[in-house]
Amino acid sequence: MSTAPVFDIDLKAFWADPYPTLKRMRAQAPVAYVPQLGATLLTRRDDIFINEKKIDIFSSDQPGGLMSVLMGQNMMRKDGEAHSIERKAIFPTVSPRTVRDTWKAQFQSFTAEILVELRPQTRADMLRDIATRISGEALKVITGLTQISWQEMDRVSQGMMDGISNYAGDPAVEARCNDCTAAIDRYIDERMPVLRDNPDASLLSVQMQAGLSEASIRANVKLAISGGQNEPRDVIAGLTWAMLTHPDQLALVQSGQVTWLAAFEEYARWIAPVAMSPRRVAQPYTLHGVQFEPEDRVFLMFSSGNRDENVFARPDVFDLTQDAGPSVAFGAGPHFCAGAWASRCLIAEVAMPMIFERLPGLRLDGETPFGGWAFRGPLRMPVAWDA
């Protein structure tokens, strides 16, 4: 345990809305030990941006961490050369060129089909019926697990996300996570022989082509599913909600004054879908007078850094005219999100413009509650549109 001042939180309130608590932490104890989470939290943007790059001190290698234990040691939980080798191996799947030349057309095709199918209904749950489905279909083609349904992709993703954020140690949550990882292993088993004979640009295929170990291949596919489903899903639904509740900001996009990409970046700053990333302290270190010792657990609070009053002009406001450039929504340093280009394409170039173009008169049709502090997004979002 570090020597950071202790800062107690109400876990239930923190899950419902962490931002007021994080604001107090930035002001009173920007490096603080939270006993309810068993970790020291870094809450200011520059501290996160600078120290995330110090992998010799704040290590991603966490053999006893929830992600490594439940999903296997993926490249996100490796540093240095081990991380670089696997990141290079997956690059053919997530490179800007592959996204542009291979994935974008497929994104457009299934998104159009989904909206054509749903349009006559004139109402739906934006999260469950539209965003979840678009995200799931995208993840199927990117991972190479094309034989499963989008519903199953969402199920196994959510099971893993719940498992790796299960810091309270709920055995039922862990059991569901184990069931989901076992299902993914079965789906990988089914696809490996097919992709061995017919290689493509999918994540499973390019890792096989690169000769990575089977353990690494499986762990990295699970990593892609755990983050690649809920993050686009939550941003598609959340950004739609933000636009509908901020009509002046929607008008900026629809008039061409601001791009959908800028809207995406500002929303990811304002409500970071991945709100934190854990680290293991690898050697003694002092930050702002706080002494860290080896094996201390640290949480880099991206959601807090993205609302740092010392960095952003209007941190608590969804405002497409402010500079979201310093955002750490995708992380920083060697662990910058490998799926960033695919997410930007799917959401900003395909899903958002098509949703607002093809669902005329789109409007909210009920309450849209949000939840989560480690991963945050809408819990439901009823919408309606004109026939």
Disulfide bonds with the S-S distance in Angstrom:
none
